[in-house]
């Protein structure tokens, strides 16, 4: 490798409506331009989800989009919050410290099950374990 070249691989970029760009990277989703005053189309959301580099990021994006939950609400989901009998996800202590239920689509439930089956180490409590909540 010659001096001045980077060993890092370039982030895949996705062009979305209005020339906004979203870039995905290994451990984080970098939003280079926000959707101010606009709603992404279903195709744009699908391309964003498909561009996720890791299965963890893909299922996290799918959960955010399918439920309409806030980022912090999804980060605090526990396995017991998924109610596949009633097809709802219980969100505890959301905005204003209020509890609520959101719909669980069959497609998201199936994706969560596939993701869960592929995990080598199954978390015991948190649905999306991170550094601080493992």
C-alpha positions as CSV (number, residue, x, y, z in Angstrom):
1,X,0.0,0.0,0.0
2,X,1.4,3.4,-1.0
3,X,1.7,6.3,1.5
4,X,-1.5,8.4,1.7
5,X,-3.8,5.6,0.8
6,X,-6.3,4.3,3.2
7,X,-6.8,0.7,4.3
8,X,-10.5,1.5,5.0
9,X,-12.9,0.4,2.4
10,X,-15.3,3.1,1.1
11,X,-18.8,3.3,2.7
12,X,-21.6,2.3,0.3
13,X,-23.7,5.3,-0.4
14,X,-27.4,5.4,-1.3
15,X,-28.9,8.3,-3.2
16,X,-32.4,9.2,-2.0
17,X,-34.9,11.8,-3.0
18,X,-33.8,15.3,-3.4
19,X,-30.1,14.4,-3.8
20,X,-29.8,13.5,-0.1
21,X,-27.2,10.9,0.7
22,X,-27.1,8.2,3.3
23,X,-23.9,6.2,4.0
24,X,-23.6,3.0,5.9
25,X,-20.5,1.9,7.7
26,X,-19.5,-1.2,9.6
27,X,-20.6,-0.3,13.2
28,X,-22.7,2.7,12.7
29,X,-25.2,4.3,10.4
30,X,-24.0,7.7,9.3
31,X,-26.8,10.0,8.1
32,X,-25.0,12.5,5.9
33,X,-28.2,14.4,5.0
34,X,-31.5,14.3,6.9
35,X,-35.0,14.0,5.5
36,X,-36.0,17.5,6.5
37,X,-39.6,18.1,5.6
38,X,-39.8,15.1,3.4
39,X,-40.8,11.4,3.8
40,X,-38.7,8.8,2.1
41,X,-40.5,6.6,-0.4
42,X,-40.9,2.9,0.2
43,X,-38.3,2.2,-2.4
44,X,-35.8,4.5,-0.7
45,X,-36.4,2.8,2.7
46,X,-36.1,-0.6,1.1
47,X,-32.7,0.4,-0.5
48,X,-31.5,1.8,2.9
49,X,-32.4,-1.5,4.6
50,X,-30.9,-3.6,1.9
51,X,-27.7,-1.6,2.0
52,X,-27.1,-2.4,5.7
53,X,-23.7,-4.1,6.0
54,X,-24.5,-6.3,9.0
55,X,-27.7,-8.4,9.9
56,X,-27.9,-6.5,13.2
57,X,-28.1,-3.1,11.4
58,X,-30.6,-4.6,8.9
59,X,-33.0,-5.9,11.6
60,X,-32.6,-2.7,13.6
61,X,-33.6,-0.6,10.6
62,X,-36.5,-2.9,9.8
63,X,-37.8,-2.6,13.4
64,X,-37.5,1.1,13.4
65,X,-39.4,1.5,10.1
66,X,-42.0,-1.2,10.7
67,X,-43.0,-0.1,14.2
68,X,-42.5,3.7,13.9
69,X,-40.9,3.5,17.3
70,X,-38.2,6.0,18.3
71,X,-34.5,5.0,18.3
72,X,-34.3,5.0,22.1
73,X,-37.5,3.0,22.4
74,X,-36.1,0.3,20.1
75,X,-32.8,0.3,21.9
76,X,-34.6,-0.5,25.2
77,X,-36.7,-3.3,23.8
78,X,-36.5,-6.6,25.7
79,X,-37.2,-10.0,24.4
80,X,-40.3,-10.3,26.5
81,X,-41.7,-7.1,24.9
82,X,-42.5,-9.1,21.7
83,X,-46.0,-10.5,21.9
84,X,-46.4,-12.8,18.9
85,X,-49.8,-14.1,20.1
86,X,-51.4,-10.6,19.9
87,X,-48.9,-9.4,17.2
88,X,-47.8,-6.3,19.2
89,X,-44.6,-4.9,20.6
90,X,-44.8,-3.4,24.1
91,X,-42.9,-0.2,24.4
92,X,-42.3,0.6,28.0
93,X,-41.4,4.1,29.2
94,X,-41.5,5.8,25.8
95,X,-41.8,9.5,25.2
96,X,-43.3,11.1,28.3
97,X,-42.5,7.9,30.2
98,X,-45.7,6.4,28.8
99,X,-46.2,2.7,27.8
100,X,-47.7,1.8,24.5
101,X,-48.2,-1.1,22.1
102,X,-47.3,-0.9,18.5
103,X,-48.3,-3.4,15.7
104,X,-46.0,-6.2,14.9
105,X,-46.2,-7.1,11.2
106,X,-45.9,-10.8,10.2
107,X,-43.0,-9.8,8.0
108,X,-41.1,-8.2,10.9
109,X,-41.9,-11.1,13.2
110,X,-40.5,-13.5,10.6
111,X,-37.4,-11.4,10.1
112,X,-36.8,-11.2,13.9
113,X,-37.2,-15.0,14.1
114,X,-34.7,-15.6,11.3
115,X,-32.3,-13.1,12.9
116,X,-32.7,-14.8,16.3
117,X,-32.0,-18.3,14.8
118,X,-28.8,-17.1,13.2
119,X,-27.4,-15.6,16.4
120,X,-24.5,-17.6,17.9
121,X,-24.9,-16.2,21.4
122,X,-28.5,-15.6,22.3
123,X,-29.1,-12.6,24.6
124,X,-31.1,-13.4,27.7
125,X,-32.8,-10.0,28.3
126,X,-32.3,-7.3,25.6
127,X,-33.6,-7.7,22.1
128,X,-30.8,-5.6,20.7
129,X,-27.9,-5.9,23.1
130,X,-25.2,-3.3,22.9
131,X,-22.0,-2.5,24.8
132,X,-23.9,-1.2,27.8
133,X,-26.9,-3.5,27.9
134,X,-25.5,-7.0,27.3
